[in-house]
Amino acid sequence: MSKNELVWTSISGNGNYSFWNNKLKVNGGLTYLSNKGTAPISLYGIKGGADFNVLKGMYASLSGHLQMRNDDSDFSLNTSGFLFSFRYNF
């Protein structure tokens, strides 16, 4: 039997800011995740988005993320995505 110990380290930060009396809210963040085990890997991420108050209680939202993967042999895109939605708060 062999022992495979994995040690993960992560750090992240997020922020948001409002404009025009909270009519527009923007947000963003950065992430870092690293594994120093037998197959070392690092993941770097960035995300952002905005909520716009279209009418009283109705919001249009746009968000996206991008995550890059770095291992011993390659630096490549790991995941990405965008989401656009409308919502109504009762």
Biopython code that builds the backbone (N, CA, C, O; Angstrom):
import numpy as np
from Bio.PDB.StructureBuilder import StructureBuilder

atoms = [
    (1, "MET", "N", (0.846, -1.156, 0.000)),
    (1, "MET", "CA", (0.000, 0.000, 0.000)),
    (1, "MET", "C", (0.902, 1.233, 0.000)),
    (1, "MET", "O", (1.897, 1.285, 0.723)),
    (2, "SER", "N", (0.544, 2.227, -0.820)),
    (2, "SER", "CA", (1.318, 3.465, -0.861)),
    (2, "SER", "C", (0.485, 4.612, -0.307)),
    (2, "SER", "O", (-0.746, 4.597, -0.352)),
    (3, "LYS", "N", (1.183, 5.588, 0.207)),
    (3, "LYS", "CA", (0.522, 6.746, 0.785)),
    (3, "LYS", "C", (0.683, 7.921, -0.174)),
    (3, "LYS", "O", (1.798, 8.242, -0.588)),
    (4, "ASN", "N", (-0.419, 8.555, -0.522)),
    (4, "ASN", "CA", (-0.411, 9.714, -1.413)),
    (4, "ASN", "C", (-1.010, 10.889, -0.654)),
    (4, "ASN", "O", (-2.230, 10.996, -0.530)),
    (5, "GLU", "N", (-0.166, 11.757, -0.153)),
    (5, "GLU", "CA", (-0.628, 12.898, 0.633)),
    (5, "GLU", "C", (-0.784, 14.111, -0.271)),
    (5, "GLU", "O", (0.129, 14.465, -1.017)),
    (6, "LEU", "N", (-1.939, 14.736, -0.198)),
    (6, "LEU", "CA", (-2.222, 15.943, -0.966)),
    (6, "LEU", "C", (-2.374, 17.112, -0.007)),
    (6, "LEU", "O", (-3.075, 17.013, 1.000)),
    (7, "VAL", "N", (-1.724, 18.202, -0.317)),
    (7, "VAL", "CA", (-1.825, 19.416, 0.484)),
    (7, "VAL", "C", (-2.325, 20.531, -0.429)),
    (7, "VAL", "O", (-1.646, 20.909, -1.383)),
    (8, "TRP", "N", (-3.509, 21.053, -0.134)),
    (8, "TRP", "CA", (-4.104, 22.116, -0.932)),
    (8, "TRP", "C", (-3.993, 23.440, -0.188)),
    (8, "TRP", "O", (-4.171, 23.496, 1.029)),
    (9, "THR", "N", (-3.702, 24.495, -0.921)),
    (9, "THR", "CA", (-3.647, 25.847, -0.378)),
    (9, "THR", "C", (-4.536, 26.727, -1.247)),
    (9, "THR", "O", (-4.501, 26.628, -2.473)),
    (10, "SER", "N", (-5.331, 27.586, -0.617)),
    (10, "SER", "CA", (-6.188, 28.470, -1.405)),
    (10, "SER", "C", (-6.242, 29.855, -0.777)),
    (10, "SER", "O", (-6.084, 30.022, 0.432)),
    (11, "ILE", "N", (-6.466, 30.828, -1.627)),
    (11, "ILE", "CA", (-6.680, 32.205, -1.188)),
    (11, "ILE", "C", (-7.632, 32.850, -2.190)),
    (11, "ILE", "O", (-7.568, 32.569, -3.387)),
    (12, "SER", "N", (-8.505, 33.708, -1.698)),
    (12, "SER", "CA", (-9.433, 34.390, -2.600)),
    (12, "SER", "C", (-9.783, 35.758, -2.037)),
    (12, "SER", "O", (-9.670, 36.007, -0.836)),
    (13, "GLY", "N", (-10.200, 36.616, -2.913)),
    (13, "GLY", "CA", (-10.648, 37.945, -2.521)),
    (13, "GLY", "C", (-11.770, 38.396, -3.430)),
    (13, "GLY", "O", (-11.746, 38.145, -4.635)),
    (14, "ASN", "N", (-12.753, 39.064, -2.849)),
    (14, "ASN", "CA", (-13.914, 39.537, -3.593)),
    (14, "ASN", "C", (-14.201, 40.980, -3.218)),
    (14, "ASN", "O", (-13.847, 41.434, -2.130)),
    (15, "GLY", "N", (-14.837, 41.685, -4.121)),
    (15, "GLY", "CA", (-15.233, 43.054, -3.836)),
    (15, "GLY", "C", (-16.442, 43.439, -4.655)),
    (15, "GLY", "O", (-16.749, 42.811, -5.668)),
    (16, "ASN", "N", (-17.129, 44.481, -4.208)),
    (16, "ASN", "CA", (-18.265, 44.993, -4.967)),
    (16, "ASN", "C", (-18.375, 46.491, -4.744)),
    (16, "ASN", "O", (-17.872, 47.030, -3.757)),
    (17, "TYR", "N", (-19.035, 47.144, -5.671)),
    (17, "TYR", "CA", (-19.205, 48.592, -5.598)),
    (17, "TYR", "C", (-20.514, 48.965, -6.278)),
    (17, "TYR", "O", (-20.893, 48.369, -7.286)),
    (18, "SER", "N", (-21.198, 49.953, -5.721)),
    (18, "SER", "CA", (-22.479, 50.410, -6.266)),
    (18, "SER", "C", (-22.332, 51.796, -6.887)),
    (18, "SER", "O", (-21.555, 52.627, -6.417)),
    (19, "PHE", "N", (-23.092, 52.023, -7.950)),
    (19, "PHE", "CA", (-23.135, 53.313, -8.634)),
    (19, "PHE", "C", (-24.576, 53.791, -8.707)),
    (19, "PHE", "O", (-25.507, 52.996, -8.582)),
    (20, "TRP", "N", (-24.754, 55.076, -8.906)),
    (20, "TRP", "CA", (-26.057, 55.688, -9.156)),
    (20, "TRP", "C", (-27.124, 55.249, -8.149)),
    (20, "TRP", "O", (-28.172, 54.727, -8.528)),
    (21, "ASN", "N", (-26.843, 55.466, -6.870)),
    (21, "ASN", "CA", (-27.791, 55.118, -5.791)),
    (21, "ASN", "C", (-28.226, 53.660, -5.859)),
    (21, "ASN", "O", (-29.418, 53.367, -5.771)),
    (22, "ASN", "N", (-27.286, 52.753, -6.014)),
    (22, "ASN", "CA", (-27.504, 51.299, -6.056)),
    (22, "ASN", "C", (-28.248, 50.817, -7.300)),
    (22, "ASN", "O", (-28.738, 49.688, -7.316)),
    (23, "LYS", "N", (-28.345, 51.641, -8.338)),
    (23, "LYS", "CA", (-28.988, 51.182, -9.573)),
    (23, "LYS", "C", (-28.094, 50.188, -10.320)),
    (23, "LYS", "O", (-28.596, 49.279, -10.980)),
    (24, "LEU", "N", (-26.779, 50.357, -10.217)),
    (24, "LEU", "CA", (-25.815, 49.452, -10.834)),
    (24, "LEU", "C", (-24.855, 48.961, -9.759)),
    (24, "LEU", "O", (-24.229, 49.760, -9.062)),
    (25, "LYS", "N", (-24.745, 47.648, -9.632)),
    (25, "LYS", "CA", (-23.821, 47.037, -8.678)),
    (25, "LYS", "C", (-22.852, 46.154, -9.456)),
    (25, "LYS", "O", (-23.274, 45.259, -10.189)),
    (26, "VAL", "N", (-21.550, 46.406, -9.298)),
    (26, "VAL", "CA", (-20.534, 45.595, -9.963)),
    (26, "VAL", "C", (-19.768, 44.808, -8.910)),
    (26, "VAL", "O", (-19.623, 45.251, -7.771)),
    (27, "ASN", "N", (-19.283, 43.641, -9.300)),
    (27, "ASN", "CA", (-18.531, 42.806, -8.365)),
    (27, "ASN", "C", (-17.423, 42.082, -9.119)),
    (27, "ASN", "O", (-17.475, 41.932, -10.340)),
    (28, "GLY", "N", (-16.435, 41.644, -8.377)),
    (28, "GLY", "CA", (-15.331, 40.916, -8.976)),
    (28, "GLY", "C", (-14.548, 40.174, -7.920)),
    (28, "GLY", "O", (-14.709, 40.414, -6.723)),
    (29, "GLY", "N", (-13.701, 39.274, -8.370)),
    (29, "GLY", "CA", (-12.896, 38.514, -7.429)),
    (29, "GLY", "C", (-11.766, 37.774, -8.106)),
    (29, "GLY", "O", (-11.779, 37.541, -9.315)),
    (30, "LEU", "N", (-10.789, 37.411, -7.297)),
    (30, "LEU", "CA", (-9.636, 36.632, -7.730)),
    (30, "LEU", "C", (-9.498, 35.417, -6.829)),
    (30, "LEU", "O", (-9.779, 35.502, -5.633)),
    (31, "THR", "N", (-9.070, 34.288, -7.381)),
    (31, "THR", "CA", (-8.855, 33.075, -6.591)),
    (31, "THR", "C", (-7.543, 32.410, -6.990)),
    (31, "THR", "O", (-7.071, 32.539, -8.120)),
    (32, "TYR", "N", (-6.979, 31.706, -6.040)),
    (32, "TYR", "CA", (-5.767, 30.916, -6.279)),
    (32, "TYR", "C", (-5.911, 29.625, -5.490)),
    (32, "TYR", "O", (-6.239, 29.655, -4.304)),
    (33, "LEU", "N", (-5.670, 28.496, -6.136)),
    (33, "LEU", "CA", (-5.745, 27.178, -5.513)),
    (33, "LEU", "C", (-4.539, 26.381, -5.976)),
    (33, "LEU", "O", (-4.263, 26.306, -7.173)),
    (34, "SER", "N", (-3.813, 25.783, -5.027)),
    (34, "SER", "CA", (-2.578, 25.084, -5.363)),
    (34, "SER", "C", (-2.506, 23.752, -4.644)),
    (34, "SER", "O", (-2.888, 23.643, -3.479)),
    (35, "ASN", "N", (-2.010, 22.728, -5.350)),
    (35, "ASN", "CA", (-1.797, 21.398, -4.796)),
    (35, "ASN", "C", (-0.305, 21.097, -4.892)),
    (35, "ASN", "O", (0.278, 21.169, -5.974)),
    (36, "LYS", "N", (0.301, 20.765, -3.779)),
    (36, "LYS", "CA", (1.735, 20.465, -3.762)),
    (36, "LYS", "C", (1.987, 18.983, -3.533)),
    (36, "LYS", "O", (2.997, 18.620, -2.929)),
    (37, "GLY", "N", (1.096, 18.123, -3.999)),
    (37, "GLY", "CA", (1.251, 16.678, -3.830)),
    (37, "GLY", "C", (2.135, 16.074, -4.906)),
    (37, "GLY", "O", (3.030, 16.738, -5.430)),
    (38, "THR", "N", (1.882, 14.815, -5.233)),
    (38, "THR", "CA", (2.694, 14.104, -6.223)),
    (38, "THR", "C", (2.498, 14.641, -7.639)),
    (38, "THR", "O", (3.394, 14.516, -8.474)),
    (39, "ALA", "N", (1.349, 15.233, -7.917)),
    (39, "ALA", "CA", (1.087, 15.862, -9.217)),
    (39, "ALA", "C", (0.726, 17.325, -8.969)),
    (39, "ALA", "O", (-0.458, 17.662, -8.935)),
    (40, "PRO", "N", (1.720, 18.206, -8.793)),
    (40, "PRO", "CA", (1.426, 19.597, -8.443)),
    (40, "PRO", "C", (0.628, 20.318, -9.530)),
    (40, "PRO", "O", (0.852, 20.132, -10.726)),
    (41, "ILE", "N", (-0.302, 21.138, -9.075)),
    (41, "ILE", "CA", (-1.156, 21.906, -9.986)),
    (41, "ILE", "C", (-1.527, 23.212, -9.295)),
    (41, "ILE", "O", (-1.660, 23.263, -8.072)),
    (42, "SER", "N", (-1.691, 24.257, -10.082)),
    (42, "SER", "CA", (-2.174, 25.539, -9.577)),
    (42, "SER", "C", (-3.327, 26.000, -10.453)),
    (42, "SER", "O", (-3.285, 25.849, -11.674)),
    (43, "LEU", "N", (-4.352, 26.561, -9.833)),
    (43, "LEU", "CA", (-5.499, 27.111, -10.542)),
    (43, "LEU", "C", (-5.607, 28.593, -10.200)),
    (43, "LEU", "O", (-5.590, 28.970, -9.029)),
    (44, "TYR", "N", (-5.719, 29.431, -11.231)),
    (44, "TYR", "CA", (-5.856, 30.870, -11.064)),
    (44, "TYR", "C", (-7.200, 31.275, -11.647)),
    (44, "TYR", "O", (-7.518, 30.913, -12.780)),
    (45, "GLY", "N", (-7.991, 32.021, -10.889)),
    (45, "GLY", "CA", (-9.315, 32.385, -11.369)),
    (45, "GLY", "C", (-9.613, 33.856, -11.222)),
    (45, "GLY", "O", (-9.094, 34.533, -10.333)),
    (46, "ILE", "N", (-10.459, 34.338, -12.112)),
    (46, "ILE", "CA", (-10.968, 35.695, -12.052)),
    (46, "ILE", "C", (-12.460, 35.632, -12.364)),
    (46, "ILE", "O", (-12.892, 34.875, -13.233)),
    (47, "LYS", "N", (-13.242, 36.438, -11.643)),
    (47, "LYS", "CA", (-14.679, 36.471, -11.894)),
    (47, "LYS", "C", (-15.165, 37.904, -11.764)),
    (47, "LYS", "O", (-14.550, 38.725, -11.084)),
    (48, "GLY", "N", (-16.270, 38.188, -12.420)),
    (48, "GLY", "CA", (-16.838, 39.522, -12.358)),
    (48, "GLY", "C", (-18.283, 39.501, -12.783)),
    (48, "GLY", "O", (-18.768, 38.535, -13.373)),
    (49, "GLY", "N", (-18.962, 40.589, -12.472)),
    (49, "GLY", "CA", (-20.359, 40.659, -12.852)),
    (49, "GLY", "C", (-20.963, 42.003, -12.519)),
    (49, "GLY", "O", (-20.320, 42.868, -11.924)),
    (50, "ALA", "N", (-22.215, 42.159, -12.915)),
    (50, "ALA", "CA", (-22.949, 43.390, -12.661)),
    (50, "ALA", "C", (-24.437, 43.081, -12.553)),
    (50, "ALA", "O", (-24.959, 42.204, -13.242)),
    (51, "ASP", "N", (-25.103, 43.818, -11.677)),
    (51, "ASP", "CA", (-26.561, 43.783, -11.544)),
    (51, "ASP", "C", (-27.073, 45.186, -11.843)),
    (51, "ASP", "O", (-26.600, 46.163, -11.261)),
    (52, "PHE", "N", (-28.038, 45.283, -12.749)),
    (52, "PHE", "CA", (-28.606, 46.573, -13.108)),
    (52, "PHE", "C", (-30.086, 46.568, -12.762)),
    (52, "PHE", "O", (-30.827, 45.684, -13.191)),
    (53, "ASN", "N", (-30.514, 47.558, -11.985)),
    (53, "ASN", "CA", (-31.910, 47.692, -11.578)),
    (53, "ASN", "C", (-32.679, 48.329, -12.733)),
    (53, "ASN", "O", (-32.644, 49.545, -12.916)),
    (54, "VAL", "N", (-33.378, 47.492, -13.513)),
    (54, "VAL", "CA", (-34.105, 47.950, -14.695)),
    (54, "VAL", "C", (-35.354, 48.718, -14.279)),
    (54, "VAL", "O", (-35.551, 49.859, -14.698)),
    (55, "LEU", "N", (-36.182, 48.110, -13.472)),
    (55, "LEU", "CA", (-37.383, 48.706, -12.896)),
    (55, "LEU", "C", (-37.398, 48.359, -11.420)),
    (55, "LEU", "O", (-36.561, 47.580, -10.962)),
    (56, "LYS", "N", (-38.320, 48.913, -10.674)),
    (56, "LYS", "CA", (-38.387, 48.609, -9.249)),
    (56, "LYS", "C", (-38.601, 47.108, -9.049)),
    (56, "LYS", "O", (-39.650, 46.573, -9.408)),
    (57, "GLY", "N", (-37.614, 46.437, -8.480)),
    (57, "GLY", "CA", (-37.699, 45.008, -8.221)),
    (57, "GLY", "C", (-37.206, 44.124, -9.354)),
    (57, "GLY", "O", (-37.041, 42.922, -9.147)),
    (58, "MET", "N", (-36.960, 44.671, -10.558)),
    (58, "MET", "CA", (-36.497, 43.863, -11.687)),
    (58, "MET", "C", (-35.029, 44.180, -11.975)),
    (58, "MET", "O", (-34.632, 45.340, -12.087)),
    (59, "TYR", "N", (-34.241, 43.115, -12.089)),
    (59, "TYR", "CA", (-32.801, 43.259, -12.288)),
    (59, "TYR", "C", (-32.347, 42.463, -13.502)),
    (59, "TYR", "O", (-32.852, 41.374, -13.773)),
    (60, "ALA", "N", (-31.394, 43.019, -14.220)),
    (60, "ALA", "CA", (-30.677, 42.297, -15.270)),
    (60, "ALA", "C", (-29.284, 42.024, -14.716)),
    (60, "ALA", "O", (-28.623, 42.931, -14.210)),
    (61, "SER", "N", (-28.845, 40.790, -14.811)),
    (61, "SER", "CA", (-27.558, 40.393, -14.240)),
    (61, "SER", "C", (-26.672, 39.767, -15.304)),
    (61, "SER", "O", (-27.139, 39.004, -16.151)),
    (62, "LEU", "N", (-25.394, 40.097, -15.249)),
    (62, "LEU", "CA", (-24.388, 39.514, -16.122)),
    (62, "LEU", "C", (-23.210, 39.115, -15.249)),
    (62, "LEU", "O", (-22.718, 39.920, -14.458)),
    (63, "SER", "N", (-22.756, 37.877, -15.392)),
    (63, "SER", "CA", (-21.593, 37.425, -14.626)),
    (63, "SER", "C", (-20.755, 36.495, -15.491)),
    (63, "SER", "O", (-21.247, 35.885, -16.441)),
    (64, "GLY", "N", (-19.497, 36.403, -15.143)),
    (64, "GLY", "CA", (-18.602, 35.532, -15.880)),
    (64, "GLY", "C", (-17.422, 35.116, -15.031)),
    (64, "GLY", "O", (-17.101, 35.756, -14.029)),
    (65, "HIS", "N", (-16.779, 34.036, -15.442)),
    (65, "HIS", "CA", (-15.584, 33.571, -14.739)),
    (65, "HIS", "C", (-14.613, 32.940, -15.734)),
    (65, "HIS", "O", (-14.997, 32.479, -16.809)),
    (66, "LEU", "N", (-13.362, 32.938, -15.343)),
    (66, "LEU", "CA", (-12.295, 32.351, -16.144)),
    (66, "LEU", "C", (-11.310, 31.720, -15.174)),
    (66, "LEU", "O", (-10.857, 32.375, -14.235)),
    (67, "GLN", "N", (-10.975, 30.454, -15.393)),
    (67, "GLN", "CA", (-10.022, 29.760, -14.529)),
    (67, "GLN", "C", (-8.939, 29.118, -15.391)),
    (67, "GLN", "O", (-9.227, 28.384, -16.337)),
    (68, "MET", "N", (-7.695, 29.410, -15.044)),
    (68, "MET", "CA", (-6.545, 28.870, -15.767)),
    (68, "MET", "C", (-5.878, 27.796, -14.916)),
    (68, "MET", "O", (-5.862, 27.875, -13.688)),
    (69, "ARG", "N", (-5.327, 26.788, -15.596)),
    (69, "ARG", "CA", (-4.677, 25.651, -14.934)),
    (69, "ARG", "C", (-3.193, 25.658, -15.284)),
    (69, "ARG", "O", (-2.822, 25.794, -16.451)),
    (70, "ASN", "N", (-2.355, 25.513, -14.275)),
    (70, "ASN", "CA", (-0.915, 25.459, -14.480)),
    (70, "ASN", "C", (-0.379, 24.200, -13.806)),
    (70, "ASN", "O", (-0.473, 24.051, -12.588)),
    (71, "ASP", "N", (0.187, 23.290, -14.612)),
    (71, "ASP", "CA", (0.848, 22.113, -14.047)),
    (71, "ASP", "C", (2.280, 22.084, -14.571)),
    (71, "ASP", "O", (2.734, 23.052, -15.181)),
    (72, "ASP", "N", (2.982, 21.008, -14.345)),
    (72, "ASP", "CA", (4.391, 20.945, -14.743)),
    (72, "ASP", "C", (4.603, 21.099, -16.246)),
    (72, "ASP", "O", (5.659, 21.565, -16.673)),
    (73, "SER", "N", (3.620, 20.716, -17.050)),
    (73, "SER", "CA", (3.829, 20.689, -18.496)),
    (73, "SER", "C", (3.082, 21.766, -19.274)),
    (73, "SER", "O", (3.425, 22.020, -20.429)),
    (74, "ASP", "N", (2.070, 22.410, -18.683)),
    (74, "ASP", "CA", (1.210, 23.260, -19.494)),
    (74, "ASP", "C", (0.543, 24.345, -18.659)),
    (74, "ASP", "O", (0.313, 24.165, -17.463)),
    (75, "PHE", "N", (0.234, 25.464, -19.291)),
    (75, "PHE", "CA", (-0.598, 26.525, -18.732)),
    (75, "PHE", "C", (-1.765, 26.679, -19.689)),
    (75, "PHE", "O", (-1.578, 27.118, -20.823)),
    (76, "SER", "N", (-2.975, 26.323, -19.249)),
    (76, "SER", "CA", (-4.105, 26.272, -20.175)),
    (76, "SER", "C", (-5.399, 26.696, -19.495)),
    (76, "SER", "O", (-5.467, 26.833, -18.274)),
    (77, "LEU", "N", (-6.421, 26.900, -20.318)),
    (77, "LEU", "CA", (-7.751, 27.234, -19.832)),
    (77, "LEU", "C", (-8.362, 26.011, -19.162)),
    (77, "LEU", "O", (-8.384, 24.927, -19.745)),
    (78, "ASN", "N", (-8.855, 26.180, -17.949)),
    (78, "ASN", "CA", (-9.493, 25.089, -17.223)),
    (78, "ASN", "C", (-11.014, 25.175, -17.362)),
    (78, "ASN", "O", (-11.643, 24.225, -17.827)),
    (79, "THR", "N", (-11.609, 26.296, -16.966)),
    (79, "THR", "CA", (-13.049, 26.502, -17.124)),
    (79, "THR", "C", (-13.317, 27.967, -17.433)),
    (79, "THR", "O", (-12.518, 28.844, -17.101)),
    (80, "SER", "N", (-14.455, 28.218, -18.074)),
    (80, "SER", "CA", (-14.905, 29.584, -18.308)),
    (80, "SER", "C", (-16.410, 29.554, -18.514)),
    (80, "SER", "O", (-16.982, 28.528, -18.883)),
    (81, "GLY", "N", (-17.032, 30.680, -18.272)),
    (81, "GLY", "CA", (-18.467, 30.732, -18.480)),
    (81, "GLY", "C", (-19.017, 32.129, -18.300)),
    (81, "GLY", "O", (-18.421, 32.967, -17.624)),
    (82, "PHE", "N", (-20.176, 32.372, -18.920)),
    (82, "PHE", "CA", (-20.898, 33.627, -18.790)),
    (82, "PHE", "C", (-22.364, 33.306, -18.533)),
    (82, "PHE", "O", (-22.888, 32.309, -19.030)),
    (83, "LEU", "N", (-23.013, 34.153, -17.759)),
    (83, "LEU", "CA", (-24.426, 33.969, -17.448)),
    (83, "LEU", "C", (-25.115, 35.325, -17.517)),
    (83, "LEU", "O", (-24.654, 36.295, -16.916)),
    (84, "PHE", "N", (-26.216, 35.385, -18.247)),
    (84, "PHE", "CA", (-27.044, 36.585, -18.310)),
    (84, "PHE", "C", (-28.439, 36.189, -17.867)),
    (84, "PHE", "O", (-28.978, 35.183, -18.327)),
    (85, "SER", "N", (-29.031, 36.983, -16.968)),
    (85, "SER", "CA", (-30.361, 36.627, -16.480)),
    (85, "SER", "C", (-31.146, 37.874, -16.087)),
    (85, "SER", "O", (-30.582, 38.938, -15.832)),
    (86, "PHE", "N", (-32.471, 37.705, -16.049)),
    (86, "PHE", "CA", (-33.387, 38.696, -15.495)),
    (86, "PHE", "C", (-34.010, 38.081, -14.255)),
    (86, "PHE", "O", (-34.290, 36.883, -14.222)),
    (87, "ARG", "N", (-34.225, 38.891, -13.248)),
    (87, "ARG", "CA", (-34.922, 38.390, -12.063)),
    (87, "ARG", "C", (-35.817, 39.487, -11.505)),
    (87, "ARG", "O", (-35.569, 40.678, -11.693)),
    (88, "TYR", "N", (-36.861, 39.054, -10.816)),
    (88, "TYR", "CA", (-37.779, 39.979, -10.168)),
    (88, "TYR", "C", (-37.862, 39.616, -8.703)),
    (88, "TYR", "O", (-38.114, 38.461, -8.359)),
    (89, "ASN", "N", (-37.653, 40.593, -7.836)),
    (89, "ASN", "CA", (-37.758, 40.393, -6.389)),
    (89, "ASN", "C", (-39.131, 40.863, -5.925)),
    (89, "ASN", "O", (-39.471, 42.036, -6.075)),
    (90, "PHE", "N", (-39.915, 39.959, -5.366)),
    (90, "PHE", "CA", (-41.256, 40.286, -4.880)),
    (90, "PHE", "C", (-41.194, 40.981, -3.548)),
    (90, "PHE", "O", (-42.232, 41.331, -2.986)),
]
sb = StructureBuilder()
sb.init_structure("model")
sb.init_model(0)
sb.init_chain("A")
sb.init_seg("    ")
for serial, (resi, resn, name, xyz) in enumerate(atoms, 1):
    if name == "N":
        sb.init_residue(resn, " ", resi, " ")
    sb.init_atom(name, np.array(xyz, "f"), 0.0, 1.0, " ", f" {name:<3s}", serial, name[0])
structure = sb.get_structure()
